[in-house]
Amino acid sequence: MIVEKIVHQEKGRRKMAKYNNMGRLMDFNLTEYGYDEYHVYCSYVYDKQVDGYNLTMYLKGKLSDDLYFIDTQHLSGDVDVIRNNVVRLVDYAARTKFFDRYIESYEYTYKCLGKGIEIYEEGDIA
């Protein structure tokens, strides 16, 4: 699959979030928002019943290649504007620190996992 880099800008405004377009999956690198080595993956699927898109967001961090579920929500719009709506949503979420609690939870989960592995390898668990 060809991955194209797209930079969205609104006329007369600052740069919007950058993402890699991978079909119906968008990869946002959050480094420019101060989240080093974190990405948000957004997958959108058209839902005929609600005449809109279901957007699912996942976090991918520096500690693992696993995708950490964030949220699923409904977005209105048609095929011509859905990507722009997703870009605006992620940009707003990153600027307002929406991802902070998910990153904290992600890091805590992997610290606990690391500690559990240490204890297991030491033979303290039967």
C-alpha positions as CSV (number, residue, x, y, z in Angstrom):
1,M,0.0,0.0,0.0
2,I,1.3,3.4,-0.9
3,V,1.6,5.7,2.1
4,E,1.3,9.4,1.3
5,K,2.2,12.2,3.6
6,I,-0.3,15.0,3.7
7,V,-0.1,18.3,5.5
8,H,-3.3,20.0,6.1
9,Q,-3.5,23.8,6.5
10,E,-6.4,26.1,6.9
11,K,-6.2,29.4,5.0
12,G,-4.6,32.1,7.2
13,R,-4.2,29.8,10.1
14,R,-1.5,27.7,11.6
15,K,-0.5,24.2,10.4
16,M,-2.9,21.4,11.3
17,A,-1.8,17.9,12.4
18,K,0.3,15.9,10.0
19,Y,-0.6,12.3,9.3
20,N,0.2,9.3,7.1
21,N,-2.8,8.2,5.0
22,M,-3.1,4.4,4.9
23,G,-6.6,4.0,3.4
24,R,-9.1,4.3,6.2
25,L,-6.4,4.4,8.8
26,M,-4.6,7.6,9.7
27,D,-1.3,7.7,11.7
28,F,-0.7,10.9,13.7
29,N,2.8,11.5,15.1
30,L,2.3,13.4,18.4
31,T,5.9,14.5,18.8
32,E,5.1,18.1,17.7
33,Y,2.6,18.3,20.5
34,G,5.2,17.3,23.1
35,Y,4.4,13.6,23.3
36,D,7.7,12.1,22.2
37,E,7.5,8.8,20.4
38,Y,3.8,8.5,20.7
39,H,1.3,8.0,17.8
40,V,-2.4,8.1,17.5
41,Y,-4.0,5.8,14.9
42,C,-7.5,6.7,13.8
43,S,-9.6,4.2,11.9
44,Y,-12.9,5.4,10.4
45,V,-15.7,3.3,8.9
46,Y,-18.9,4.4,7.3
47,D,-22.1,3.4,9.2
48,K,-25.2,3.4,7.0
49,Q,-27.5,3.3,10.0
50,V,-26.4,6.6,11.3
51,D,-25.3,8.1,8.0
52,G,-21.9,9.0,9.3
53,Y,-18.6,7.6,10.3
54,N,-17.5,5.7,13.4
55,L,-14.0,6.8,14.4
56,T,-11.9,4.6,16.6
57,M,-8.6,6.0,18.1
58,Y,-5.7,4.0,19.4
59,L,-2.5,5.0,21.1
60,K,0.9,3.5,20.1
61,G,3.7,4.3,22.5
62,K,7.4,3.9,22.8
63,L,7.2,0.9,25.2
64,S,5.4,-1.5,22.9
65,D,4.1,-2.0,19.3
66,D,0.7,-2.8,20.8
67,L,-2.2,-0.5,20.1
68,Y,-3.9,0.9,23.2
69,F,-7.6,1.6,22.8
70,I,-8.6,5.2,23.4
71,D,-12.2,5.8,22.2
72,T,-14.8,5.2,19.5
73,Q,-17.1,8.0,18.5
74,H,-19.4,9.1,15.7
75,L,-18.4,11.8,13.2
76,S,-20.7,13.4,10.7
77,G,-19.6,14.3,7.3
78,D,-19.3,12.7,3.9
79,V,-16.4,11.0,2.2
80,D,-15.0,14.4,1.0
81,V,-14.6,15.9,4.4
82,I,-14.1,13.0,6.8
83,R,-10.3,13.1,6.8
84,N,-10.3,16.9,7.5
85,N,-12.7,16.3,10.4
86,V,-10.4,13.6,11.9
87,V,-7.4,15.9,11.5
88,R,-9.2,18.7,13.3
89,L,-10.4,16.4,16.1
90,V,-6.9,15.0,16.7
91,D,-5.3,18.4,16.5
92,Y,-7.8,19.8,19.1
93,A,-7.4,16.7,21.4
94,A,-3.6,17.0,21.3
95,R,-3.6,20.8,22.0
96,T,-6.0,20.4,24.9
97,K,-4.0,17.5,26.5
98,F,-6.8,15.0,26.0
99,F,-4.3,12.2,25.4
100,D,-2.5,12.8,28.8
101,R,-4.6,10.4,30.8
102,Y,-4.3,7.7,28.1
103,I,-0.5,8.1,28.0
104,E,-0.3,7.9,31.8
105,S,-2.4,4.8,31.8
106,Y,-0.4,3.2,29.0
107,E,2.9,3.9,30.9
108,Y,1.5,2.6,34.2
109,T,0.3,-0.6,32.5
110,Y,3.7,-1.3,31.0
111,K,5.6,-0.4,34.2
112,C,3.4,-2.9,36.1
113,L,4.0,-5.5,33.3
114,G,7.7,-4.9,33.6
115,K,7.6,-5.3,37.4
116,G,5.5,-8.5,37.1
117,I,8.0,-10.0,34.7
118,E,10.9,-9.1,37.1
119,I,9.1,-10.9,40.0
120,Y,8.2,-13.9,37.8
121,E,11.8,-14.2,36.6
122,E,13.1,-14.1,40.1
123,G,11.0,-17.1,40.9
124,D,8.8,-15.5,43.5
125,I,5.7,-16.7,41.7
126,A,5.0,-20.4,41.7
